[in-house]
């Protein structure tokens, strides 16, 4: 079970500035916060804030996320 928020789709809303739109990068580990495991690193296209989300395959296993 993933402890990350579910994948928020192609046009996510930034939790800091409210802008719609973010880039996505797959990461197997995230050294900036000590978390390990597959994740998507989202970066707001306006303010640059970044946050982590679970991958689509993790969402399907957990029964959450886009299309669940």
N, C-alpha and C positions, 0 to 999 in steps of 0.2 A: 504494500500500500504506500502510495506517495504522500509525503507531507507538504508537497508544493501545491499552490493553487492550480486549478486546471487550465489547460491551454485556452486562451480567450479569443481565438479566431484570428482572421487576417487583419482586422482593424480594431485592435484593442484600445481602450481608453487609459491614458496615463493616470496612475493613482495620485500623482503629485500635482500636475498642472491641468489635467482634464482634456488634453489634446487627444484627438482620435488619430492613431497611426503610430506604429512602432516597428523597428526592425527586429529580426529574430536570428539568433545564432545558436546552433546546437553545441552543447558542452557536456563532456563526460565527467567533469569535475569543476568545482568552482572554488579556487584557492582564496578568493577575497573574503569568503565567509565560512570557510572550512567544510562546506557541504560536498559530499561525494555522490556520484550517481548521475544518470542521464537527466538533462534538463534543457529547457530553452531559456536563453538569456534575452530578454526583451529590452530594447532601448528606445525611449521616446524620441520621436523625430523633431520635437520642438525644444524640450528642455534638457534632453540627454540623460534623464533619470533612468536607471536600469533596475529590473526586477526579474525574478526567476519564475518560471511556470513549468509544470510537468509536460512531458511529451505526449503526443496523441495516443501512442500505444500504452502508456501508463494510465491515461484517462480511461481507456477502454477496459483495462484490467480492473480499475477501481469503480467503474460504472458512473463516471462523472464527465464533465467537460462538454465541448461542442459536439452536438449530434447524439449525446447519450440520452 
